[in-house]
């Protein structure tokens, strides 16, 4: 593992799993929290999804990775987590390639949390999917013509994109509002 990544992962601190689970509207989220991600605006066709918080920002946003209890969908870079690693009663897979920045207010229910060691392994795969880790992962994604997971994974990626769209769009607008400095007139 790269030294910079080891240092970054070692600096994360979050509360133990037992504290505050099942909080309906978490005021603050911590890295490793498993939460329900709800739409910012509630279109009827958009269902909430489970996510794990990878990074929490000071601007009211969080980087999340999509999570599923359908571990058969996990690919070779998606960790499969057992209940003792998440404080949930069922296994999960974390789709490390499906990440998005969302508003913290969209995280409606904290249902579990990854232990520190598990979070470090998951974060390693989010930032570098080819990195080898000690955590179990799914199987290699085969060709689209023979692997049924493609259509389901595409649908889940699209759902995460839709859930994150308000935050991404608004953040883009905020970045555009920053005045540009005209160096020629200095």
mmCIF file of the C-alpha atoms, coordinates in Angstrom:
data_MODEL
# 
_entry.id   MODEL 
# 
loop_
_atom_site.group_PDB 
_atom_site.id 
_atom_site.type_symbol 
_atom_site.label_atom_id 
_atom_site.label_alt_id 
_atom_site.label_comp_id 
_atom_site.label_asym_id 
_atom_site.label_entity_id 
_atom_site.label_seq_id 
_atom_site.pdbx_PDB_ins_code 
_atom_site.Cartn_x 
_atom_site.Cartn_y 
_atom_site.Cartn_z 
_atom_site.occupancy 
_atom_site.B_iso_or_equiv 
_atom_site.pdbx_formal_charge 
_atom_site.auth_seq_id 
_atom_site.auth_comp_id 
_atom_site.auth_asym_id 
_atom_site.auth_atom_id 
_atom_site.pdbx_PDB_model_num 
ATOM 1   C CA . UNK A 1 1   ? 0.000   0.000   0.000   1.00 0.00 ? 1   UNK A CA 1 
ATOM 2   C CA . UNK A 1 2   ? 1.285   3.475   -0.845  1.00 0.00 ? 2   UNK A CA 1 
ATOM 3   C CA . UNK A 1 3   ? 2.689   5.453   2.096   1.00 0.00 ? 3   UNK A CA 1 
ATOM 4   C CA . UNK A 1 4   ? 0.343   8.401   1.479   1.00 0.00 ? 4   UNK A CA 1 
ATOM 5   C CA . UNK A 1 5   ? -2.667  6.066   1.539   1.00 0.00 ? 5   UNK A CA 1 
ATOM 6   C CA . UNK A 1 6   ? -1.498  4.345   4.723   1.00 0.00 ? 6   UNK A CA 1 
ATOM 7   C CA . UNK A 1 7   ? -1.089  7.725   6.402   1.00 0.00 ? 7   UNK A CA 1 
ATOM 8   C CA . UNK A 1 8   ? -4.502  8.946   5.256   1.00 0.00 ? 8   UNK A CA 1 
ATOM 9   C CA . UNK A 1 9   ? -6.265  5.786   6.397   1.00 0.00 ? 9   UNK A CA 1 
ATOM 10  C CA . UNK A 1 10  ? -4.466  5.793   9.746   1.00 0.00 ? 10  UNK A CA 1 
ATOM 11  C CA . UNK A 1 11  ? -5.721  9.333   10.437  1.00 0.00 ? 11  UNK A CA 1 
ATOM 12  C CA . UNK A 1 12  ? -9.413  8.342   10.292  1.00 0.00 ? 12  UNK A CA 1 
ATOM 13  C CA . UNK A 1 13  ? -11.116 8.093   13.636  1.00 0.00 ? 13  UNK A CA 1 
ATOM 14  C CA . UNK A 1 14  ? -14.718 7.146   14.158  1.00 0.00 ? 14  UNK A CA 1 
ATOM 15  C CA . UNK A 1 15  ? -16.834 6.041   17.055  1.00 0.00 ? 15  UNK A CA 1 
ATOM 16  C CA . UNK A 1 16  ? -17.234 2.381   17.969  1.00 0.00 ? 16  UNK A CA 1 
ATOM 17  C CA . UNK A 1 17  ? -19.974 0.428   16.222  1.00 0.00 ? 17  UNK A CA 1 
ATOM 18  C CA . UNK A 1 18  ? -22.247 0.294   19.281  1.00 0.00 ? 18  UNK A CA 1 
ATOM 19  C CA . UNK A 1 19  ? -22.742 4.087   19.543  1.00 0.00 ? 19  UNK A CA 1 
ATOM 20  C CA . UNK A 1 20  ? -25.873 5.583   18.025  1.00 0.00 ? 20  UNK A CA 1 
ATOM 21  C CA . UNK A 1 21  ? -26.924 3.001   15.468  1.00 0.00 ? 21  UNK A CA 1 
ATOM 22  C CA . UNK A 1 22  ? -30.431 3.240   14.050  1.00 0.00 ? 22  UNK A CA 1 
ATOM 23  C CA . UNK A 1 23  ? -30.359 7.029   14.283  1.00 0.00 ? 23  UNK A CA 1 
ATOM 24  C CA . UNK A 1 24  ? -33.073 8.220   11.885  1.00 0.00 ? 24  UNK A CA 1 
ATOM 25  C CA . UNK A 1 25  ? -31.533 11.572  10.907  1.00 0.00 ? 25  UNK A CA 1 
ATOM 26  C CA . UNK A 1 26  ? -27.843 11.537  11.861  1.00 0.00 ? 26  UNK A CA 1 
ATOM 27  C CA . UNK A 1 27  ? -26.573 15.040  12.569  1.00 0.00 ? 27  UNK A CA 1 
ATOM 28  C CA . UNK A 1 28  ? -23.031 14.030  11.852  1.00 0.00 ? 28  UNK A CA 1 
ATOM 29  C CA . UNK A 1 29  ? -21.811 11.027  9.975   1.00 0.00 ? 29  UNK A CA 1 
ATOM 30  C CA . UNK A 1 30  ? -18.525 9.266   10.391  1.00 0.00 ? 30  UNK A CA 1 
ATOM 31  C CA . UNK A 1 31  ? -16.439 7.347   7.922   1.00 0.00 ? 31  UNK A CA 1 
ATOM 32  C CA . UNK A 1 32  ? -17.520 3.738   7.943   1.00 0.00 ? 32  UNK A CA 1 
ATOM 33  C CA . UNK A 1 33  ? -21.175 4.473   8.752   1.00 0.00 ? 33  UNK A CA 1 
ATOM 34  C CA . UNK A 1 34  ? -23.648 2.353   6.797   1.00 0.00 ? 34  UNK A CA 1 
ATOM 35  C CA . UNK A 1 35  ? -26.634 4.585   6.055   1.00 0.00 ? 35  UNK A CA 1 
ATOM 36  C CA . UNK A 1 36  ? -29.783 4.765   3.973   1.00 0.00 ? 36  UNK A CA 1 
ATOM 37  C CA . UNK A 1 37  ? -29.306 7.315   1.202   1.00 0.00 ? 37  UNK A CA 1 
ATOM 38  C CA . UNK A 1 38  ? -32.602 9.002   0.370   1.00 0.00 ? 38  UNK A CA 1 
ATOM 39  C CA . UNK A 1 39  ? -33.345 11.228  -2.618  1.00 0.00 ? 39  UNK A CA 1 
ATOM 40  C CA . UNK A 1 40  ? -32.885 14.959  -2.020  1.00 0.00 ? 40  UNK A CA 1 
ATOM 41  C CA . UNK A 1 41  ? -36.172 15.549  -3.791  1.00 0.00 ? 41  UNK A CA 1 
ATOM 42  C CA . UNK A 1 42  ? -38.526 12.612  -3.676  1.00 0.00 ? 42  UNK A CA 1 
ATOM 43  C CA . UNK A 1 43  ? -39.477 11.443  -7.169  1.00 0.00 ? 43  UNK A CA 1 
ATOM 44  C CA . UNK A 1 44  ? -41.724 8.387   -6.753  1.00 0.00 ? 44  UNK A CA 1 
ATOM 45  C CA . UNK A 1 45  ? -39.597 6.135   -8.974  1.00 0.00 ? 45  UNK A CA 1 
ATOM 46  C CA . UNK A 1 46  ? -36.369 6.744   -7.033  1.00 0.00 ? 46  UNK A CA 1 
ATOM 47  C CA . UNK A 1 47  ? -35.831 4.299   -4.182  1.00 0.00 ? 47  UNK A CA 1 
ATOM 48  C CA . UNK A 1 48  ? -33.341 4.874   -1.345  1.00 0.00 ? 48  UNK A CA 1 
ATOM 49  C CA . UNK A 1 49  ? -30.152 2.788   -1.363  1.00 0.00 ? 49  UNK A CA 1 
ATOM 50  C CA . UNK A 1 50  ? -27.691 1.626   1.289   1.00 0.00 ? 50  UNK A CA 1 
ATOM 51  C CA . UNK A 1 51  ? -24.284 3.298   1.247   1.00 0.00 ? 51  UNK A CA 1 
ATOM 52  C CA . UNK A 1 52  ? -21.143 3.382   3.340   1.00 0.00 ? 52  UNK A CA 1 
ATOM 53  C CA . UNK A 1 53  ? -19.568 6.748   4.143   1.00 0.00 ? 53  UNK A CA 1 
ATOM 54  C CA . UNK A 1 54  ? -16.033 6.896   2.749   1.00 0.00 ? 54  UNK A CA 1 
ATOM 55  C CA . UNK A 1 55  ? -15.292 10.529  3.611   1.00 0.00 ? 55  UNK A CA 1 
ATOM 56  C CA . UNK A 1 56  ? -17.254 13.282  5.376   1.00 0.00 ? 56  UNK A CA 1 
ATOM 57  C CA . UNK A 1 57  ? -16.559 16.860  4.310   1.00 0.00 ? 57  UNK A CA 1 
ATOM 58  C CA . UNK A 1 58  ? -16.923 20.147  6.209   1.00 0.00 ? 58  UNK A CA 1 
ATOM 59  C CA . UNK A 1 59  ? -19.250 21.557  3.539   1.00 0.00 ? 59  UNK A CA 1 
ATOM 60  C CA . UNK A 1 60  ? -22.179 19.296  4.462   1.00 0.00 ? 60  UNK A CA 1 
ATOM 61  C CA . UNK A 1 61  ? -21.351 16.634  1.894   1.00 0.00 ? 61  UNK A CA 1 
ATOM 62  C CA . UNK A 1 62  ? -20.032 13.101  2.114   1.00 0.00 ? 62  UNK A CA 1 
ATOM 63  C CA . UNK A 1 63  ? -18.384 10.720  -0.314  1.00 0.00 ? 63  UNK A CA 1 
ATOM 64  C CA . UNK A 1 64  ? -20.292 7.437   -0.233  1.00 0.00 ? 64  UNK A CA 1 
ATOM 65  C CA . UNK A 1 65  ? -19.986 4.031   -1.877  1.00 0.00 ? 65  UNK A CA 1 
ATOM 66  C CA . UNK A 1 66  ? -23.015 1.975   -2.845  1.00 0.00 ? 66  UNK A CA 1 
ATOM 67  C CA . UNK A 1 67  ? -23.725 -1.112  -0.719  1.00 0.00 ? 67  UNK A CA 1 
ATOM 68  C CA . UNK A 1 68  ? -25.947 -4.138  -1.333  1.00 0.00 ? 68  UNK A CA 1 
ATOM 69  C CA . UNK A 1 69  ? -27.042 -7.209  0.555   1.00 0.00 ? 69  UNK A CA 1 
ATOM 70  C CA . UNK A 1 70  ? -26.945 -9.112  -2.760  1.00 0.00 ? 70  UNK A CA 1 
ATOM 71  C CA . UNK A 1 71  ? -23.357 -10.299 -2.396  1.00 0.00 ? 71  UNK A CA 1 
ATOM 72  C CA . UNK A 1 72  ? -23.625 -12.354 -5.604  1.00 0.00 ? 72  UNK A CA 1 
ATOM 73  C CA . UNK A 1 73  ? -23.289 -9.028  -7.477  1.00 0.00 ? 73  UNK A CA 1 
ATOM 74  C CA . UNK A 1 74  ? -19.830 -8.342  -6.010  1.00 0.00 ? 74  UNK A CA 1 
ATOM 75  C CA . UNK A 1 75  ? -16.981 -8.145  -8.511  1.00 0.00 ? 75  UNK A CA 1 
ATOM 76  C CA . UNK A 1 76  ? -13.306 -8.786  -7.860  1.00 0.00 ? 76  UNK A CA 1 
ATOM 77  C CA . UNK A 1 77  ? -12.800 -5.274  -6.430  1.00 0.00 ? 77  UNK A CA 1 
ATOM 78  C CA . UNK A 1 78  ? -15.969 -5.274  -4.293  1.00 0.00 ? 78  UNK A CA 1 
ATOM 79  C CA . UNK A 1 79  ? -15.420 -6.433  -0.710  1.00 0.00 ? 79  UNK A CA 1 
ATOM 80  C CA . UNK A 1 80  ? -17.906 -8.833  0.815   1.00 0.00 ? 80  UNK A CA 1 
ATOM 81  C CA . UNK A 1 81  ? -18.425 -8.002  4.479   1.00 0.00 ? 81  UNK A CA 1 
ATOM 82  C CA . UNK A 1 82  ? -19.690 -10.370 7.121   1.00 0.00 ? 82  UNK A CA 1 
ATOM 83  C CA . UNK A 1 83  ? -22.140 -9.274  9.852   1.00 0.00 ? 83  UNK A CA 1 
ATOM 84  C CA . UNK A 1 84  ? -19.400 -9.008  12.489  1.00 0.00 ? 84  UNK A CA 1 
ATOM 85  C CA . UNK A 1 85  ? -17.664 -6.385  10.317  1.00 0.00 ? 85  UNK A CA 1 
ATOM 86  C CA . UNK A 1 86  ? -20.752 -4.147  9.932   1.00 0.00 ? 86  UNK A CA 1 
ATOM 87  C CA . UNK A 1 87  ? -22.955 -4.579  13.032  1.00 0.00 ? 87  UNK A CA 1 
ATOM 88  C CA . UNK A 1 88  ? -25.732 -5.785  10.711  1.00 0.00 ? 88  UNK A CA 1 
ATOM 89  C CA . UNK A 1 89  ? -27.365 -9.204  10.736  1.00 0.00 ? 89  UNK A CA 1 
ATOM 90  C CA . UNK A 1 90  ? -26.584 -9.985  7.090   1.00 0.00 ? 90  UNK A CA 1 
ATOM 91  C CA . UNK A 1 91  ? -23.560 -9.847  4.773   1.00 0.00 ? 91  UNK A CA 1 
ATOM 92  C CA . UNK A 1 92  ? -22.993 -6.851  2.486   1.00 0.00 ? 92  UNK A CA 1 
ATOM 93  C CA . UNK A 1 93  ? -20.921 -6.049  -0.540  1.00 0.00 ? 93  UNK A CA 1 
ATOM 94  C CA . UNK A 1 94  ? -19.486 -2.594  -1.147  1.00 0.00 ? 94  UNK A CA 1 
ATOM 95  C CA . UNK A 1 95  ? -19.401 -1.512  -4.785  1.00 0.00 ? 95  UNK A CA 1 
ATOM 96  C CA . UNK A 1 96  ? -16.066 0.298   -4.703  1.00 0.00 ? 96  UNK A CA 1 
ATOM 97  C CA . UNK A 1 97  ? -16.457 1.626   -8.250  1.00 0.00 ? 97  UNK A CA 1 
ATOM 98  C CA . UNK A 1 98  ? -19.841 3.193   -7.492  1.00 0.00 ? 98  UNK A CA 1 
ATOM 99  C CA . UNK A 1 99  ? -19.100 6.288   -5.425  1.00 0.00 ? 99  UNK A CA 1 
ATOM 100 C CA . UNK A 1 100 ? -20.736 9.702   -5.299  1.00 0.00 ? 100 UNK A CA 1 
ATOM 101 C CA . UNK A 1 101 ? -20.772 12.911  -3.307  1.00 0.00 ? 101 UNK A CA 1 
ATOM 102 C CA . UNK A 1 102 ? -24.116 13.499  -1.577  1.00 0.00 ? 102 UNK A CA 1 
ATOM 103 C CA . UNK A 1 103 ? -25.601 15.899  0.952   1.00 0.00 ? 103 UNK A CA 1 
ATOM 104 C CA . UNK A 1 104 ? -25.252 14.663  4.534   1.00 0.00 ? 104 UNK A CA 1 
ATOM 105 C CA . UNK A 1 105 ? -28.951 15.488  4.977   1.00 0.00 ? 105 UNK A CA 1 
ATOM 106 C CA . UNK A 1 106 ? -29.724 12.727  2.445   1.00 0.00 ? 106 UNK A CA 1 
ATOM 107 C CA . UNK A 1 107 ? -28.291 10.142  4.856   1.00 0.00 ? 107 UNK A CA 1 
ATOM 108 C CA . UNK A 1 108 ? -31.533 9.323   6.624   1.00 0.00 ? 108 UNK A CA 1 
ATOM 109 C CA . UNK A 1 109 ? -30.807 6.334   8.780   1.00 0.00 ? 109 UNK A CA 1 
ATOM 110 C CA . UNK A 1 110 ? -27.608 4.944   10.255  1.00 0.00 ? 110 UNK A CA 1 
ATOM 111 C CA . UNK A 1 111 ? -28.058 1.179   10.306  1.00 0.00 ? 111 UNK A CA 1 
ATOM 112 C CA . UNK A 1 112 ? -24.542 -0.090  10.875  1.00 0.00 ? 112 UNK A CA 1 
ATOM 113 C CA . UNK A 1 113 ? -20.872 0.795   10.825  1.00 0.00 ? 113 UNK A CA 1 
ATOM 114 C CA . UNK A 1 114 ? -17.687 -0.837  9.618   1.00 0.00 ? 114 UNK A CA 1 
ATOM 115 C CA . UNK A 1 115 ? -15.053 -1.620  12.206  1.00 0.00 ? 115 UNK A CA 1 
ATOM 116 C CA . UNK A 1 116 ? -11.777 0.295   11.813  1.00 0.00 ? 116 UNK A CA 1 
ATOM 117 C CA . UNK A 1 117 ? -9.805  -2.495  10.119  1.00 0.00 ? 117 UNK A CA 1 
ATOM 118 C CA . UNK A 1 118 ? -12.612 -3.269  7.697   1.00 0.00 ? 118 UNK A CA 1 
ATOM 119 C CA . UNK A 1 119 ? -13.021 0.401   6.833   1.00 0.00 ? 119 UNK A CA 1 
ATOM 120 C CA . UNK A 1 120 ? -9.318  0.712   6.015   1.00 0.00 ? 120 UNK A CA 1 
ATOM 121 C CA . UNK A 1 121 ? -9.539  -2.264  3.666   1.00 0.00 ? 121 UNK A CA 1 
ATOM 122 C CA . UNK A 1 122 ? -12.697 -0.940  1.979   1.00 0.00 ? 122 UNK A CA 1 
ATOM 123 C CA . UNK A 1 123 ? -11.224 2.561   1.598   1.00 0.00 ? 123 UNK A CA 1 
ATOM 124 C CA . UNK A 1 124 ? -8.093  1.068   0.059   1.00 0.00 ? 124 UNK A CA 1 
ATOM 125 C CA . UNK A 1 125 ? -10.225 -0.617  -2.610  1.00 0.00 ? 125 UNK A CA 1 
ATOM 126 C CA . UNK A 1 126 ? -12.265 2.560   -3.222  1.00 0.00 ? 126 UNK A CA 1 
ATOM 127 C CA . UNK A 1 127 ? -9.133  4.615   -3.867  1.00 0.00 ? 127 UNK A CA 1 
ATOM 128 C CA . UNK A 1 128 ? -7.232  1.842   -5.658  1.00 0.00 ? 128 UNK A CA 1 
ATOM 129 C CA . UNK A 1 129 ? -9.418  -1.056  -6.898  1.00 0.00 ? 129 UNK A CA 1 
ATOM 130 C CA . UNK A 1 130 ? -6.410  -3.058  -8.113  1.00 0.00 ? 130 UNK A CA 1 
ATOM 131 C CA . UNK A 1 131 ? -4.725  -2.984  -4.686  1.00 0.00 ? 131 UNK A CA 1 
ATOM 132 C CA . UNK A 1 132 ? -4.624  -6.382  -3.014  1.00 0.00 ? 132 UNK A CA 1 
ATOM 133 C CA . UNK A 1 133 ? -6.190  -6.555  0.434   1.00 0.00 ? 133 UNK A CA 1 
ATOM 134 C CA . UNK A 1 134 ? -6.923  -9.224  3.000   1.00 0.00 ? 134 UNK A CA 1 
ATOM 135 C CA . UNK A 1 135 ? -10.668 -8.737  2.680   1.00 0.00 ? 135 UNK A CA 1 
ATOM 136 C CA . UNK A 1 136 ? -12.789 -11.171 0.641   1.00 0.00 ? 136 UNK A CA 1 
ATOM 137 C CA . UNK A 1 137 ? -14.109 -9.914  -2.694  1.00 0.00 ? 137 UNK A CA 1 
ATOM 138 C CA . UNK A 1 138 ? -16.497 -11.178 -5.338  1.00 0.00 ? 138 UNK A CA 1 
ATOM 139 C CA . UNK A 1 139 ? -15.709 -12.817 -8.644  1.00 0.00 ? 139 UNK A CA 1 
ATOM 140 C CA . UNK A 1 140 ? -14.318 -11.230 -11.794 1.00 0.00 ? 140 UNK A CA 1 
ATOM 141 C CA . UNK A 1 141 ? -16.959 -9.614  -13.984 1.00 0.00 ? 141 UNK A CA 1 
ATOM 142 C CA . UNK A 1 142 ? -17.206 -11.612 -17.184 1.00 0.00 ? 142 UNK A CA 1 
ATOM 143 C CA . UNK A 1 143 ? -18.145 -10.464 -20.668 1.00 0.00 ? 143 UNK A CA 1 
ATOM 144 C CA . UNK A 1 144 ? -21.476 -8.687  -20.889 1.00 0.00 ? 144 UNK A CA 1 
ATOM 145 C CA . UNK A 1 145 ? -22.873 -11.413 -23.130 1.00 0.00 ? 145 UNK A CA 1 
ATOM 146 C CA . UNK A 1 146 ? -22.319 -14.094 -20.480 1.00 0.00 ? 146 UNK A CA 1 
ATOM 147 C CA . UNK A 1 147 ? -22.408 -12.311 -17.109 1.00 0.00 ? 147 UNK A CA 1 
ATOM 148 C CA . UNK A 1 148 ? -25.921 -11.424 -15.907 1.00 0.00 ? 148 UNK A CA 1 
ATOM 149 C CA . UNK A 1 149 ? -24.590 -8.944  -13.343 1.00 0.00 ? 149 UNK A CA 1 
ATOM 150 C CA . UNK A 1 150 ? -23.950 -6.231  -15.963 1.00 0.00 ? 150 UNK A CA 1 
ATOM 151 C CA . UNK A 1 151 ? -27.547 -5.027  -16.275 1.00 0.00 ? 151 UNK A CA 1 
ATOM 152 C CA . UNK A 1 152 ? -28.143 -5.029  -12.521 1.00 0.00 ? 152 UNK A CA 1 
ATOM 153 C CA . UNK A 1 153 ? -24.884 -3.202  -11.819 1.00 0.00 ? 153 UNK A CA 1 
ATOM 154 C CA . UNK A 1 154 ? -25.716 -0.594  -14.467 1.00 0.00 ? 154 UNK A CA 1 
ATOM 155 C CA . UNK A 1 155 ? -29.134 -0.061  -12.894 1.00 0.00 ? 155 UNK A CA 1 
ATOM 156 C CA . UNK A 1 156 ? -27.575 0.355   -9.437  1.00 0.00 ? 156 UNK A CA 1 
ATOM 157 C CA . UNK A 1 157 ? -24.948 2.788   -10.764 1.00 0.00 ? 157 UNK A CA 1 
ATOM 158 C CA . UNK A 1 158 ? -27.693 4.826   -12.440 1.00 0.00 ? 158 UNK A CA 1 
ATOM 159 C CA . UNK A 1 159 ? -29.693 4.884   -9.200  1.00 0.00 ? 159 UNK A CA 1 
ATOM 160 C CA . UNK A 1 160 ? -26.683 6.217   -7.282  1.00 0.00 ? 160 UNK A CA 1 
ATOM 161 C CA . UNK A 1 161 ? -26.076 8.849   -9.973  1.00 0.00 ? 161 UNK A CA 1 
ATOM 162 C CA . UNK A 1 162 ? -29.696 9.998   -9.660  1.00 0.00 ? 162 UNK A CA 1 
ATOM 163 C CA . UNK A 1 163 ? -29.530 10.091  -5.866  1.00 0.00 ? 163 UNK A CA 1 
ATOM 164 C CA . UNK A 1 164 ? -26.360 12.213  -6.027  1.00 0.00 ? 164 UNK A CA 1 
ATOM 165 C CA . UNK A 1 165 ? -27.449 14.437  -8.918  1.00 0.00 ? 165 UNK A CA 1 
ATOM 166 C CA . UNK A 1 166 ? -28.780 17.351  -6.844  1.00 0.00 ? 166 UNK A CA 1 
ATOM 167 C CA . UNK A 1 167 ? -25.585 17.590  -4.801  1.00 0.00 ? 167 UNK A CA 1 
ATOM 168 C CA . UNK A 1 168 ? -23.323 17.201  -7.828  1.00 0.00 ? 168 UNK A CA 1 
ATOM 169 C CA . UNK A 1 169 ? -25.296 19.774  -9.803  1.00 0.00 ? 169 UNK A CA 1 
ATOM 170 C CA . UNK A 1 170 ? -25.371 22.278  -6.930  1.00 0.00 ? 170 UNK A CA 1 
ATOM 171 C CA . UNK A 1 171 ? -21.691 21.835  -6.158  1.00 0.00 ? 171 UNK A CA 1 
ATOM 172 C CA . UNK A 1 172 ? -20.933 22.435  -9.830  1.00 0.00 ? 172 UNK A CA 1 
ATOM 173 C CA . UNK A 1 173 ? -22.973 25.644  -9.729  1.00 0.00 ? 173 UNK A CA 1 
ATOM 174 C CA . UNK A 1 174 ? -21.126 26.824  -6.631  1.00 0.00 ? 174 UNK A CA 1 
ATOM 175 C CA . UNK A 1 175 ? -17.770 26.239  -8.297  1.00 0.00 ? 175 UNK A CA 1 
ATOM 176 C CA . UNK A 1 176 ? -18.930 28.266  -11.311 1.00 0.00 ? 176 UNK A CA 1 
ATOM 177 C CA . UNK A 1 177 ? -19.870 31.221  -9.092  1.00 0.00 ? 177 UNK A CA 1 
ATOM 178 C CA . UNK A 1 178 ? -16.274 31.741  -7.989  1.00 0.00 ? 178 UNK A CA 1 
ATOM 179 C CA . UNK A 1 179 ? -15.010 34.838  -9.824  1.00 0.00 ? 179 UNK A CA 1 
ATOM 180 C CA . UNK A 1 180 ? -12.122 34.298  -12.180 1.00 0.00 ? 180 UNK A CA 1 
ATOM 181 C CA . UNK A 1 181 ? -9.128  36.540  -11.760 1.00 0.00 ? 181 UNK A CA 1 
ATOM 182 C CA . UNK A 1 182 ? -8.093  38.391  -14.891 1.00 0.00 ? 182 UNK A CA 1 
ATOM 183 C CA . UNK A 1 183 ? -4.288  38.242  -14.756 1.00 0.00 ? 183 UNK A CA 1 
ATOM 184 C CA . UNK A 1 184 ? -3.946  40.503  -17.791 1.00 0.00 ? 184 UNK A CA 1 
ATOM 185 C CA . UNK A 1 185 ? -5.361  43.489  -15.895 1.00 0.00 ? 185 UNK A CA 1 
ATOM 186 C CA . UNK A 1 186 ? -3.113  43.129  -12.804 1.00 0.00 ? 186 UNK A CA 1 
# 
